[in-house]
Amino acid sequence: MASALTDKLSRLVKEIRGQARITEGNVADMLREVRMALLEADVALPVVRDFIARVKDKALGQDVLGSLTPGQALVSIVNKELAATMGDGVADINLAAQPPAVILMAGLQGAGKTTTTAKLAKHLIEKRNKKVLTVSGDVYRPAAIEQLKTVTAQAGAEWFPSSPEQKPVDIALAALDYARKHYFDVLLVDTAGRLAIDDVLMREIKDLHAAIKPVETLFVVDAMQGQDAINTAKAFKEALPLTGIILTKLDGDSRGGAALSVRQITGAPIKFAGTSEKLDGLEVFDAERHAGRILGMGDILALVEQVTAGVDMASAQKLAAKVKSGATFDLNDFLSQIQQMKQMGGLSSLMDKLPAAMAAKAGQMDMGRVEKDVKRKEGIIQSMTPLERRKPELIKATRKRRIAAGAGVQVQEVNRMLKEFEQMQDMMKKMKGGGMMKMMKRMGGMKGMPKMPF
């Protein structure tokens, strides 16, 4: 996410932190580097000027010049002003309306509006416990209506049928009537987009807005568009009373300019960020945490949330009890660990939230190759019989050849996976009855630590 900008700013942060004394000279040098990094990241020029002026004003104040750790104080200012540029903490979605609360999704074609509509539906169902209905007013793009139907079903929401022969306003009003009669909490209205701003698009969405009077009008913008995203956001803001922004494709190789500019250019808060193509890849946008990520400080809170959401606590407790009792760790348990890793969003998704120094070390690994290797292991185990998974010692040469053929891999891959499984099995045996504690003490790293609950 905004990798080039993050690399430059995190490098600057490291240099600033080491400053024993802050002067007008080194502040000017630092701000010049920040200005160049922001402009290269496609941040709008007025936003860059305003940001630099605010940082300079505070950096040369007594709080920094008189600080015992001026470098750290300066980093704190950059972090706060970066967060202020993108918003003020978290801007919650407004559902305070007589049900159904109508949410209008606006934006250009290709920004990910339809998928984002389904992601938002899933978020509202799972995080806000709402009954959600979706409807498509896109009567121009081929298969747009069917696409929304498919992703809505995957999200667990209900879809209202529409057809290309209907007018968007008629579709939306019929869906609103249905939502009222069937006690839906939220109605999400997906709209048509164009490849560029035009009068027909703007007139249509204005009419739609006037007819259904949404409580939220969310502008969906592609974070990879750079300056174009800013111009598009400005045009939509002039046409519609935007209440919020959803940034999509933040996981792509974007330069990050849109994330830093749209709030200040439009005045509308960023409410959500799309972090992957999966339907659960939508995060509530937190300006302070996003600023930390851009400065290479990582987002440990988001990492903890992601891991917690992905872990099946019942399964984890079952495995802990199994290890404690001394029962054999088998290939079913090994498969369960692999699948939980996938539920967390994979290694690359977790890496994005690590502080820059840790991510740089982990980044020396080929993440694409590692994730393919994880999938291969899963395929190998799934090619085994239930008995083989429970009793891996039965897997000899003939069985290995059959398993390899079933998984579409070489026998050597099966051998490698079994060796890794045996290593984990040995580690689990050592963890029984506090054995892990003894092993760590022998390594000299656990003095004074409390006894582990094994």
C-alpha positions as CSV (number, residue, x, y, z in Angstrom):
1,M,0.0,0.0,0.0
2,A,1.5,3.3,-1.2
3,S,4.9,1.4,-1.1
4,A,7.0,4.2,-2.7
5,L,5.7,6.9,-0.4
6,T,6.0,4.6,2.7
7,D,9.6,3.7,1.8
8,K,10.7,7.4,1.4
9,L,8.8,8.6,4.5
10,S,9.9,5.7,6.8
11,R,13.5,6.4,5.7
12,L,13.1,10.0,6.6
13,V,11.5,9.1,9.9
14,K,14.5,7.0,10.8
15,E,16.8,9.9,10.0
16,I,14.7,12.5,11.9
17,R,14.5,10.3,15.0
18,G,18.3,10.3,15.2
19,Q,18.6,14.1,15.3
20,A,20.0,15.4,18.6
21,R,19.2,19.0,17.7
22,I,16.5,20.5,15.5
23,T,17.4,23.7,13.6
24,E,15.7,25.7,10.8
25,G,18.3,24.2,8.5
26,N,17.6,20.5,9.1
27,V,13.9,21.1,9.3
28,A,14.0,22.8,5.9
29,D,16.0,19.9,4.5
30,M,13.5,17.4,5.9
31,L,10.5,19.3,4.6
32,R,12.1,19.5,1.1
33,E,12.4,15.7,1.1
34,V,8.8,15.3,2.4
35,R,7.5,17.7,-0.3
36,M,9.2,15.7,-3.1
37,A,7.9,12.4,-1.7
38,L,4.3,13.7,-1.5
39,L,4.4,15.2,-5.0
40,E,5.9,12.0,-6.5
41,A,3.0,10.1,-4.8
42,D,0.5,12.2,-6.7
43,V,-0.7,14.2,-3.7
44,A,-2.5,17.3,-4.9
45,L,-0.3,20.4,-4.8
46,P,-2.6,22.5,-2.5
47,V,-2.7,19.6,0.0
48,V,1.1,19.4,-0.1
49,R,1.6,23.1,0.5
50,D,-0.9,23.2,3.4
51,F,0.7,20.1,5.0
52,I,4.3,21.4,4.7
53,A,3.2,24.8,6.1
54,R,1.5,23.2,9.2
55,V,4.5,20.9,9.9
56,K,7.0,23.7,9.5
57,D,5.1,26.0,11.9
58,K,4.9,23.4,14.6
59,A,8.4,21.9,14.0
60,L,10.0,25.3,14.8
61,G,7.9,25.8,17.9
62,Q,9.2,25.6,21.5
63,D,7.7,22.1,22.0
64,V,10.2,20.6,19.5
65,L,13.2,23.0,20.0
66,G,13.0,22.6,23.8
67,S,12.4,18.8,23.7
68,L,15.0,16.4,25.1
69,T,14.3,14.2,22.1
70,P,13.6,16.7,19.3
71,G,13.8,14.1,16.5
72,Q,11.0,12.0,18.1
73,A,9.0,15.1,18.7
74,L,9.3,16.1,15.1
75,V,8.2,12.6,13.9
76,S,5.2,12.9,16.2
77,I,4.2,16.2,14.5
78,V,4.6,14.7,11.0
79,N,2.4,11.7,12.1
80,K,-0.3,13.9,13.6
81,E,-0.4,16.3,10.6
82,L,-0.5,13.4,8.2
83,A,-3.5,12.0,10.1
84,A,-5.2,15.4,10.2
85,T,-4.8,15.7,6.4
86,M,-6.7,12.4,5.9
87,G,-9.4,13.1,8.5
88,D,-9.9,13.1,12.3
89,G,-9.8,9.5,13.6
90,V,-12.7,7.4,12.5
91,A,-15.8,8.7,10.6
92,D,-18.6,6.3,11.3
93,I,-21.3,5.4,8.8
94,N,-24.6,7.1,9.5
95,L,-27.5,4.7,9.9
96,A,-29.6,7.0,12.2
97,A,-32.7,7.1,10.0
98,Q,-36.1,5.6,9.8
99,P,-35.4,2.1,8.3
100,P,-34.4,1.4,5.7
101,A,-31.4,3.7,5.8
102,V,-30.6,4.3,2.2
103,I,-27.0,4.4,1.0
104,L,-26.2,5.6,-2.5
105,M,-22.9,4.4,-4.1
106,A,-21.4,6.8,-6.6
107,G,-18.2,6.7,-8.7
108,L,-16.7,6.1,-12.1
109,Q,-16.7,2.8,-13.9
110,G,-13.8,0.6,-12.9
111,A,-13.4,1.9,-9.4
112,G,-14.8,-1.2,-7.9
113,K,-18.3,0.2,-7.0
114,T,-20.3,-3.1,-7.4
115,T,-17.8,-5.2,-5.4
116,T,-17.6,-2.5,-2.7
117,T,-21.4,-2.5,-2.4
118,A,-21.2,-6.2,-1.5
119,K,-18.3,-5.7,0.8
120,L,-20.2,-2.9,2.6
121,A,-23.3,-5.2,2.8
122,K,-21.1,-7.9,4.4
123,H,-19.6,-5.4,6.9
124,L,-23.1,-4.1,7.9
125,I,-24.4,-7.7,8.4
126,E,-21.4,-9.0,10.4
127,K,-20.3,-5.9,12.3
128,R,-23.5,-4.0,12.7
129,N,-26.0,-6.9,12.7
130,K,-28.2,-5.3,10.0
131,K,-30.6,-6.8,7.5
132,V,-29.3,-5.5,4.1
133,L,-30.9,-5.3,0.6
134,T,-28.9,-4.3,-2.5
135,V,-30.2,-3.1,-5.9
136,S,-28.4,-2.2,-9.1
137,G,-29.4,1.0,-11.0
138,D,-26.6,0.4,-13.6
139,V,-28.7,-0.3,-16.7
140,Y,-25.8,0.4,-19.1
141,R,-22.9,-1.9,-18.3
142,P,-23.4,-5.5,-19.6
143,A,-23.8,-8.0,-16.7
144,A,-23.6,-5.3,-14.0
145,I,-27.0,-6.4,-12.5
146,E,-25.9,-10.1,-12.5
147,Q,-22.6,-9.2,-11.0
148,L,-24.3,-7.5,-8.1
149,K,-26.6,-10.4,-7.7
150,T,-23.7,-12.8,-7.5
151,V,-21.6,-10.8,-5.0
152,T,-24.6,-10.0,-2.9
153,A,-25.3,-13.7,-2.4
154,Q,-21.7,-14.2,-1.4
155,A,-22.0,-11.4,1.1
156,G,-25.1,-13.0,2.7
157,A,-27.4,-10.1,1.8
158,E,-30.6,-10.0,-0.2
159,W,-30.7,-8.7,-3.8
160,F,-33.6,-6.8,-5.4
161,P,-34.0,-7.7,-9.2
162,S,-33.8,-5.0,-11.9
163,S,-33.5,-5.1,-15.7
164,P,-31.7,-2.9,-18.3
165,E,-35.1,-1.8,-19.7
166,Q,-36.0,0.0,-16.5
167,K,-35.2,3.6,-15.5
168,P,-32.7,3.9,-12.6
169,V,-35.1,6.1,-10.6
170,D,-38.0,3.5,-11.0
171,I,-35.7,0.7,-10.0
172,A,-34.5,2.5,-6.8
173,L,-38.1,3.5,-5.8
174,A,-39.3,-0.1,-6.2
175,A,-36.4,-1.4,-4.1
176,L,-37.1,1.2,-1.4
177,D,-40.8,0.2,-1.3
178,Y,-39.8,-3.5,-1.1
179,A,-37.3,-2.7,1.7
180,R,-39.9,-0.9,3.8
181,K,-42.5,-3.7,3.4
182,H,-40.0,-6.4,4.3
183,Y,-38.4,-4.6,7.3
184,F,-34.8,-4.2,5.9
185,D,-32.5,-2.0,8.0
186,V,-30.3,-0.8,5.1
187,L,-30.8,-0.4,1.3
188,L,-27.6,-0.2,-0.8
189,V,-28.1,1.4,-4.2
190,D,-25.4,0.7,-6.7
191,T,-25.3,3.2,-9.6
192,A,-24.0,3.4,-13.1
193,G,-20.5,4.7,-13.8
194,R,-18.8,6.1,-16.8
195,L,-15.2,6.1,-18.0
196,A,-15.1,9.9,-17.4
197,I,-17.4,12.6,-16.0
198,D,-20.3,13.5,-18.4
199,D,-23.5,15.5,-18.2
200,V,-25.7,12.4,-18.6
201,L,-24.1,10.6,-15.7
202,M,-24.3,13.6,-13.4
203,R,-27.9,14.4,-14.3
204,E,-29.0,10.8,-13.7
205,I,-27.3,10.5,-10.3
206,K,-28.7,13.8,-9.2
207,D,-32.3,12.7,-10.1
208,L,-31.6,9.4,-8.2
209,H,-30.4,11.2,-5.2
210,A,-33.5,13.6,-5.2
211,A,-35.9,10.6,-5.5
212,I,-34.6,8.3,-2.7
213,K,-33.0,10.9,-0.4
214,P,-30.2,8.8,0.9
215,V,-28.8,9.1,4.5
216,E,-25.3,8.4,3.1
217,T,-23.9,9.3,-0.4
218,L,-20.6,7.4,-0.6
219,F,-18.1,8.2,-3.4
220,V,-16.1,5.1,-4.4
221,V,-12.7,6.1,-5.7
222,D,-9.7,4.0,-7.0
223,A,-6.6,4.8,-4.9
224,M,-4.4,4.0,-7.9
225,Q,-5.8,6.8,-10.0
226,G,-3.6,9.5,-8.5
227,Q,-4.4,13.1,-9.6
228,D,-7.4,11.8,-11.7
229,A,-9.0,10.5,-8.5
230,I,-8.8,14.0,-7.0
231,N,-10.4,15.7,-10.1
232,T,-13.2,13.1,-10.2
233,A,-13.9,13.5,-6.5
234,K,-14.1,17.2,-6.9
235,A,-16.6,16.9,-9.8
236,F,-18.8,14.5,-7.8
237,K,-18.7,16.7,-4.7
238,E,-19.9,19.7,-6.8
239,A,-22.8,17.6,-8.2
240,L,-23.8,15.7,-5.0
241,P,-23.8,16.3,-1.2
242,L,-21.2,13.5,-0.6
243,T,-21.2,12.3,3.0
244,G,-18.2,10.0,2.7
245,I,-15.5,8.3,0.6
246,I,-14.5,4.7,0.1
247,L,-11.0,4.2,-1.2
248,T,-10.5,1.0,-3.1
249,K,-7.4,-0.9,-4.2
250,L,-5.3,0.3,-1.4
251,D,-3.6,-3.1,-1.6
252,G,-2.4,-2.3,-5.1
253,D,0.9,-0.7,-6.1
254,S,-0.6,2.8,-5.6
255,R,1.4,5.8,-4.9
256,G,-0.9,6.8,-2.1
257,G,-1.8,10.3,-3.3
258,A,-5.5,9.8,-3.4
259,A,-5.6,8.7,0.3
260,L,-3.9,11.9,1.3
261,S,-5.8,14.3,-0.9
262,V,-9.5,13.4,-1.2
263,R,-10.4,14.4,2.3
264,Q,-9.0,17.9,2.0
265,I,-10.2,18.4,-1.6
266,T,-13.8,17.3,-1.1
267,G,-14.3,18.0,2.6
268,A,-16.0,14.5,2.9
269,P,-14.5,12.0,5.4
270,I,-12.9,8.8,4.2
271,K,-15.1,6.1,5.8
272,F,-13.8,2.8,4.4
273,A,-10.8,1.4,2.7
274,G,-10.7,-1.6,0.4
275,T,-7.6,-3.7,1.3
276,S,-8.1,-6.8,-0.9
277,E,-10.3,-8.2,-3.6
278,K,-12.0,-10.6,-1.1
279,L,-15.5,-9.6,0.2
280,D,-14.1,-9.2,3.8
281,G,-11.4,-6.9,2.4
282,L,-13.0,-3.7,3.6
283,E,-11.7,-1.8,6.7
284,V,-13.2,1.1,8.6
285,F,-10.8,3.9,7.8
286,D,-8.8,5.2,10.7
287,A,-6.7,8.3,9.7
288,E,-4.2,7.9,12.6
289,R,-3.5,4.3,12.0
290,H,-3.3,4.9,8.2
291,A,-0.7,7.6,8.8
292,G,1.3,5.2,11.0
293,R,1.4,2.7,8.1
294,I,2.5,5.4,5.6
295,L,5.3,6.5,7.9
296,G,6.5,2.8,8.2
297,M,5.3,2.5,11.8
298,G,2.9,-0.3,10.9
299,D,-0.6,-0.9,12.3
300,I,-0.3,-3.4,15.1
301,L,-3.9,-2.8,16.2
302,A,-5.2,-3.8,12.7
303,L,-2.8,-6.8,12.7
304,V,-4.2,-8.0,16.0
305,E,-7.8,-7.4,14.8
306,Q,-7.1,-9.4,11.6
307,V,-5.5,-12.3,13.4
308,T,-8.2,-12.4,16.1
309,A,-11.0,-12.4,13.4
310,G,-9.3,-15.1,11.5
311,V,-8.6,-17.5,14.4
312,D,-11.2,-20.1,15.2
313,M,-11.0,-19.9,19.0
314,A,-12.9,-23.2,19.5
315,S,-10.4,-24.9,17.2
316,A,-7.4,-23.2,18.9
317,Q,-8.6,-24.3,22.4
318,K,-9.2,-27.8,21.2
319,L,-5.6,-28.0,19.9
320,A,-4.3,-26.6,23.1
321,A,-6.2,-29.2,25.1
322,K,-4.9,-31.9,22.8
323,V,-1.3,-30.8,23.2
324,K,-1.7,-30.6,27.0
325,S,-3.1,-34.1,27.2
326,G,-0.2,-35.5,25.2
327,A,-2.4,-36.7,22.3
328,T,-0.6,-37.0,19.0
329,F,-0.6,-33.9,16.7
330,D,-1.7,-35.3,13.4
331,L,-2.1,-34.0,9.8
332,N,-5.7,-32.9,10.4
333,D,-4.3,-30.5,13.0
334,F,-1.5,-29.4,10.6
335,L,-4.1,-28.7,7.9
336,S,-6.2,-26.7,10.4
337,Q,-3.2,-24.4,11.1
338,I,-2.7,-23.9,7.3
339,Q,-6.4,-23.0,6.8
340,Q,-6.4,-20.6,9.7
341,M,-3.5,-18.7,8.1
342,K,-5.5,-18.4,4.9
343,Q,-8.5,-17.1,6.9
344,M,-6.3,-14.3,8.2
345,G,-5.9,-13.0,4.7
346,G,-2.5,-14.6,3.9
347,L,1.0,-13.6,4.6
348,S,1.1,-10.6,2.3
349,S,-2.0,-9.1,4.0
350,L,-0.4,-9.5,7.4
351,M,2.9,-8.0,6.1
352,D,1.2,-4.8,5.1
353,K,0.5,-4.0,8.8
354,L,4.0,-4.7,10.1
355,P,6.3,-1.8,11.0
356,A,8.7,-1.0,8.1
357,A,11.8,-2.5,9.8
358,M,10.1,-5.9,10.4
359,A,8.4,-5.9,7.0
360,A,11.8,-5.3,5.3
361,K,13.2,-8.4,6.9
362,A,10.2,-10.4,6.1
363,G,10.1,-8.9,2.6
364,Q,13.4,-10.7,1.8
365,M,11.2,-13.7,1.4
366,D,9.3,-14.2,-1.9
367,M,5.7,-13.9,-0.4
368,G,4.1,-15.1,-3.6
369,R,6.2,-18.2,-3.5
370,V,5.5,-18.8,0.2
371,E,1.7,-18.5,-0.3
372,K,1.9,-20.9,-3.3
373,D,3.8,-23.3,-1.0
374,V,1.1,-23.1,1.6
375,K,-1.6,-23.9,-1.0
376,R,0.5,-26.8,-2.2
377,K,0.8,-28.3,1.3
378,E,-3.0,-27.9,1.7
379,G,-3.5,-29.8,-1.6
380,I,-1.2,-32.6,-0.5
381,I,-3.0,-33.2,2.8
382,Q,-6.4,-33.1,1.1
383,S,-5.2,-35.8,-1.3
384,M,-4.7,-38.2,1.7
385,T,-7.3,-40.5,3.1
386,P,-8.8,-39.8,6.6
387,L,-6.8,-42.7,8.0
388,E,-3.5,-41.4,6.5
389,R,-4.2,-38.0,8.1
390,R,-4.8,-39.5,11.5
391,K,-1.8,-42.0,11.2
392,P,0.9,-40.4,9.0
393,E,3.3,-43.3,9.9
394,L,1.3,-45.4,7.4
395,I,2.4,-43.2,4.5
396,K,5.1,-45.2,2.7
397,A,6.5,-45.1,-0.9
398,T,3.3,-46.4,-2.7
399,R,1.0,-44.1,-0.8
400,K,3.3,-41.2,-1.4
401,R,3.2,-41.7,-5.1
402,R,-0.6,-41.8,-5.0
403,I,-0.9,-38.7,-2.9
404,A,1.6,-36.8,-5.2
405,A,-0.4,-37.8,-8.3
406,G,-3.7,-36.6,-6.6
407,A,-2.2,-33.3,-5.6
408,G,-0.4,-32.8,-8.9
409,V,3.1,-32.5,-7.3
410,Q,6.3,-34.5,-7.3
411,V,6.9,-37.1,-4.6
412,Q,9.8,-34.9,-3.2
413,E,7.1,-32.3,-2.4
414,V,5.2,-34.8,-0.3
415,N,8.4,-35.8,1.5
416,R,9.3,-32.2,2.2
417,M,5.8,-31.5,3.6
418,L,5.9,-34.6,5.8
419,K,9.3,-33.6,7.1
420,E,8.0,-30.1,8.1
421,F,5.0,-31.8,9.7
422,E,7.3,-34.1,11.8
423,Q,9.3,-31.0,13.0
424,M,6.0,-29.4,14.1
425,Q,4.9,-32.7,15.7
426,D,8.2,-32.8,17.7
427,M,7.8,-29.2,18.8
428,M,4.2,-30.0,20.0
429,K,5.5,-33.0,22.0
430,K,8.1,-30.7,23.7
431,M,5.3,-28.2,24.7
432,K,3.5,-30.9,26.7
433,G,3.8,-30.3,30.5
434,G,5.9,-27.2,30.4
435,G,8.5,-28.8,28.1
436,M,8.5,-25.7,26.0
437,M,9.6,-23.7,29.0
438,K,12.5,-26.0,29.7
439,M,13.6,-25.9,26.1
440,M,13.5,-22.0,26.0
441,K,15.4,-21.8,29.3
442,R,18.2,-24.0,27.9
443,M,18.4,-21.4,25.1
444,G,18.9,-18.7,27.8
445,G,16.0,-16.6,26.7
446,M,13.3,-17.1,29.4
447,K,14.7,-16.1,32.7
448,G,12.2,-14.8,35.1
449,M,9.3,-15.6,32.8
450,P,6.0,-17.0,34.3
451,K,5.2,-20.7,33.9
452,M,3.3,-21.3,30.6
453,P,-0.2,-22.9,30.9
454,F,0.7,-26.2,29.3
